[in-house]
Amino acid sequence: MKFIIVFTLFLLSNTIIGQNFHTEFEYGNEINKGLTIQNSYPKGGQRFTTTNGKEFVYVTFWTSITNKASTNLELEIDFSADSFVIHSEPDINFKLFIPNDEMTLEKEKLPNYGLDIISFLEENINKPSKLKTVIEPNSSYLFYSVVISDKGVNGTIRAGFELQKDELIYRLNNYEINCGKIVNKN
């Protein structure tokens, strides 16, 4: 009996430790058949100060979109340069960014998942972020997203992409932002 309990705990711990992402969405409907989106846990929580002295807090995430279909998928993401507030943190201004650097799983253990966040923010703090790429059949595309705020939050930031039909949604602590689309390219 003790062996079964120990073995079960061992299997559970390996399952939990082996999962390197926060959310996973697998789509099997007619519009998004064969599409999987995985969103990471946050890294960062550090402060960044602009050249004019304004201070921000940032967190970095990565997302993997896997195309298991037989056609190309076109991914488009567009984040505004404007800040916004979310219901759970009405006194904090947030901004979203999509760095052009491609994420790889080899960078997963590195601080900020290997993204040079300070250089990126210094160059892009007041610019909109856009991403447009094609994900070929039976391949994955990994990329970063960065959330900055003008104050720290009470608790943990959770964020990631998901689909509603072909509309791409970025969810930040249960606040939904329409930010793009994923379209089959025949």
ABEGO torsion letter per residue (X at the ends): XAAAAAAAAAAAAAAAAABABABBBBBABAAABGBBBBBBBBBEGBBBBBAAGBBBBBBBBBBBBBBABABBBBBBBBBBABBBBBAABAABBBBBBBBABBBBAAAAABBGGGBBAAAAAAAAAABBBBBBBBBBBGBBBBBBBBBBBABBBBEBBBBEBBBBEABBBBBBGGBBBBAEBBBBBX
